[in-house]
Amino acid sequence: MADPRTGGTPVSQQSTESKALVVSYLFLRRAVGWIAILLPIVLLVGNLISSAASPPESMSGYYYTDMRNIFVGSLCALGVFLVAYNGYDNVDRWVTTIAGLGAIGVAFCPTKPAVCLPGAATCPAPSVRQLATHQTVVGDIHLGFALVAFVMLGLMALRFAKTGPTPPGLGLAGQLRYGLGFGTPAAGTPAAGQPRDSATDTVIYRVSGITVFACVLLAILANLLPASVNASWRLLFIFEAVAVIAFGVSWFAKGHTIAGIQALMQRGATAAKTTAAARALEDHR
């Protein structure tokens, strides 16, 4: 049966296309979540396997290790996914696009290489005794891309709690509240009448976003500590890894990956109980 509102497109075809779109968006969200969560782990473990040298002090430092291709490739894939993602409104599109471009910029503008201590007898590559001008400039651009990307990632996680476009006519405070997912969709808006994320998902978005912003602040403060402290504890890597993983978790929740894992575990538990009950009944006989 054709729907006159869509130019005669059969209703069954509309339903199929709609389901395909939902599946593609869920896949996109899950892919972003997997890349973000696995990247710090793969970098750390892969470098420990491939090199006897000490781990870099930051995730960006893995550009100068055997894990360079994985680091650059993962960030490029993440950036492309984010640029391709289409949110509820223009603000969502700008946030994801800026975050994606920031991730790509981080990949192609390497951080400054490590500088050997003055008077050191040897200075093994990729460390240098003194930074060249282009290394300083590109390294500063890298920091700018990284800061923008992390801020946008945190904002994105908070905005996941939104349920639809921001209604017109709201004041600045109302727009901010609704933009961070505290508003309720008005009747007649595209999101009205659609199922909302669960309360658990909303908590995950909030915690993930706050965690990203907290890690950005802690990473900035960590640079004020003596270099020996950062070198010993790898604080910058820890804060970056936690922020990226928190961002990935928020995309997992948005892609219903967490709900799927919970459902799978529940089915497994139910099957185990059924098997145990059957065995007990058989033993009783």
Phi, psi and omega in degrees: 000133183271148178256116182297337181288342182245027177074026177089010178291129180304142181298320180298323179291321177300317181296318179296316180295321179296317179295320179297321179295318179297316180298318181295322179291320177297319178297317180299316180295318180293322179297316177299317179298315180296315180299313183296318184286321185278334187305306181299322182293314181296319179299312183294308183293317181298320180290323178297326180283321189269345185217146177267354181287162179293146179297148176299161182281347180216165176298322180296333180295342179289353173300330183263017179242183177294348181269013183303311184298321178293318180299308182292315181298319180294317179294322178294316178298316178299317180296317180295318179299318182291320178294325181283343184288139181240113184271204184286327185210186183295327178297315177301317181296319179294318181297311182292323180294315179296318178298317179296315178295325176296318179297319178294321177297320177298322182292319187263353175243091186295152176291169179293137177291160179295146180251129180291153179294144179302135178083003179295138182295321179231156178220083184293144177295148010270009179293155180231157178280331179208138181287135173283163182299316182292329177292322178293314182295310181296322178297321177293321176297321177302315180298320178297314177299317182296316180297314179298316182298314182294320178298317180293324178296318178294317179296322179298316180298319179293321183287347177298338180286352177294153178242005180171179179298150178292125181296148178289158175091001180276148174286180182299315180296319179294321178296318179295316179298313180291323180297333179261015171089015181266354182270167177245131182298135179285156179299135179096348177282160183303331183269347182294136181085349177272152180295135178274161173297154179291165178299325178296317178300317180298319177298319179298317179299314181298310183297319180297313181297315179296322179297317179299312181295321179296319180292324176298315179296317180295324178295320177295316180293328181296332179292344178277347180282160176303146182301328181295326179292314179296323180292325183283320187258351182052047185298320182297318178297318181299312182294319178296315182297316180297318180296315181294318179294319178299317177299317179297322179298321179297323178287328173301314180296319181292330178271009178062021178292317181297317178298322179295319178295318178297318179296320179296318179294321178295319177296322178295318179294319179297317179297321180294318179296319180297318179295318180295319179295320179296319180293320180296320178295320179294320178295323181294325179289000000 
